[in-house]
């Protein structure tokens, strides 16, 4: 049995453009291409797409996914790892359900909900990713820092972040080079913004790991679906990535 690219895209909930992009970067090739130029996908290709979508859902970038698939020896071991990750996600959602149910039950009973219980499962969205990249301390310190802020302080921080994003978008639309003084000034501002987050390499003054972090974030802005739309379009995200890479390599 085979599906055309349109059939696979519809069933997978992605676009044909996405599948063609996966083919271009060597992530998912069609099983065959017909004489009419149509792409066809068999069950092996669909199984590979399933794994790609699972890893995307878990927040992995395309380059990381490609490395996992390239380095993998046993496909079954890979699937077992995906199951374990999905079970962790299920457990997180169940914690959220319990915390919301606790709040509802307390309010209905006229009691005051426990504040720590109300937030269980809501403050660890990026926990595993942060720990894997920068360690347990980075997550714990930055998490405590964020939740120690007042609501007004959190709103002010988010406004600063939005202003920075807007400045990047405006610069990208002028067509300036990522290595221009304007772009590099924004990159410096971006790094200063990161350095305000306790527990991160930039806050700790760890030069080598800071360079790695800045370049890694630049890659995330392009590869990760959670961030790739942040800078208006793909061109904007690539502009930010290239500017951060240039800054990290020459000025940090």
N, C-alpha and C positions, 0 to 999 in steps of 0.2 A: 504494500500500500504506500502511496506517496501523496503529498500535498503540494500544491503550488505555493509560491511565496505569499500570495494573497490569502490563501486558505490558512496557512500557518500563522500569518500575522493576525488574522481575525480570531483564531482559536487561542493564541497566546496572549492577546491583548496588547500587542505592540504594533508598530507600523512597518510597512514594507521597506521604508527608508532605513529603519533601524536594522532590519535583517541584512539589507545590502551593505550597511556600514560594518556590521559584524563580519561579513564576507571580505570586505576590503582590508580589514585589519587582521585577517587570519584567525578570527575567533570562531566563526561558524560558517563553513562552506556548504553550499547546497550539495546534496547527494549526486546530482547530475544537472547538467544544463542541456535542455532540449535543442533540437535543430532550429526551433523558432526563437531561441534565446531565453526561454522561460526557465526559471529556477525551480527545481523539484527537491523535496526533502523527504527522506524515509524515516523509519522509526529510530535509527541510530542518531540521525541529525536532531530529531525531536528530543531524544533523551539528553543530548548535549545542550540543547537550548533550555530544557528544563533546569539543568544545573546552572547555566549562566543566569537565568532569571532568579533562581534561588539565591545565588551569590550577590546579585544586584539588590535583591530585597534585603539582604543582610548588610548592605552598605558598602560593598566592595567595588573598587574602580575597575575599569576594563583591563588595565595593565596588570593589576593583581590577579584578576580572574584568569587571564591568559597564562600567567606564570603558574597558577595552581594547576590548570589543566595540562600544561606542558610538563610539569614536574611529576605529575601523578603517575604512579605505577599501576595501581589497582583501582579501577573505576568503582568497584563495590565499596572499597574503603572510603572513597570520596563521598559516595552516597550516604554512608553511615555517618560521616562527619556532618553532612547537611541535615540529616535527621536530628542529630544531637543539637545543632544550632537552632533548628526550628522548635525543638522541645524547650530550649531555653527561652525562645521568644514566646512560646505558649505560656510558660511559667510566669514570665513578666506580665503578660496580659491578665493572667489569673490573679496576680498580686494587685493589679490595678482594679480589677472587678471587686476584689475583697475590700480594698480601701474605699472605693466609692460606696459599696454596700454598707460599710461601717458608718460612713458619714450620713447616709440616708437613714439608717436605723437609729442613730443617735439623735438626729434632728426630729424624727417622728416621735421619739420617746421623750423629747424635751430636754435631752442631755447635751453636754458639750462634747463634740467629737475630739478624739485625741489627734493632735496636730501631726505627730510622727506617723501615725497610721494613715492619715489622709493623704500623705505624700508618697507612701510606699509604692514602688513600681513606676513612679513618674519622673524620677530624677536620675535614671540610669539608661537613658536612650542610647547614649554613645559610650557607655561604660566600658564594654569589652574592647571597642575600637581604640579608645584612649589608652587603656591599659596595655593593649598589644603594641601600640606605637611608642608610648612614653612612660609606661609603668604605672603601678598601683598608686604611688604617691601623687603622681600628676593628676589622676582622676580625683582622689580623695580631697586633696588641697583645693583644687579648682572648684569641685562640687560644693565643698563647705563655704568657699568664698562667695559663690553665686547665691546660695541659699541663705547666706548671712546678710545679704543686701535687703534693704527695705524695698517695697514695691516701687516707690519713686526712683530709687537708685537703679533698680533693674530697668525701668523705663528709660532712664537717662542713658544707660549703657547701650540699650538697643537703638536709641536715637543716634548715638555716636556711630554705631555700626552701620546704620542705614545711611548716614551722611557719607561715610567712607565708601560704601558701595555706589552711591550716587555719583561721587567724584570719579570713581573708576569708570563708570558707564559713560559719563560725559567725556572723559579723556579718550576712551576707546573710539567714540563717535567722531572725534576730530581727525582720526587717521594718523595720529602721531605714533612714532616708533616706541616699542616697549623699553628701549634703551635711552629714550630722550630724557632730558632733565625733569620734565613734568612727570613722566611715568615713574622715574626713579624716586622722585620726591614723594609720590603716592606710595610707592613700595616702602620707603622709609617710615611713612606714617602708618602703614599697615603693620610693620614690624613693631613699632612703638605701641600700637594698639594691642598686639599679641602679648607684649612684654608686661602688660598690666594684669595679666591673668596668672595668679600664683600657681606654682607647680609646673608650669611649662618651661621648656629649655630656655626660651627667650627671657623669662622672668628670672630664672636661676643664673643667667649669664654664661651658660654652657655654649660656647661658640660653635663647636662642631655639631652638636645636636640641634642647635638653633638653625644652622644652615640646612640641615636635613629636614627639620620641621617646616621651615618656610617653603622650601622646594616641594615638599610632600603636600602641603596645603595647596600650593599652586596646581599640582597635578589633580588634586581632589576637585578643584573648581571646574575642571574640564571633564573628568572621568566619572564623577559621582553624580547620580541623578538628583540627589538631595541638594546639590549645590550648583549643578551645571546651568540652571536657569537664573541664578542669582544676579548675573551680570548682563541681563537683558537678552543675550543670545550667545551662540557658540563662539562667535568672533570676539565678543566682549570677554568671555571666560578665558579664551586663549591669550588675549592681550594681558590680562591680569597674571596668568600663569607665566608668560614669557618675561614680564617685567619683574615678577618676584624671583624667578630663576636668575635673571641677570643681576639683580640686586644682591642676592645671596652669594653669587659666585664672585662678585667684584667689590662689594662694599661691606660685607659682614666679617 
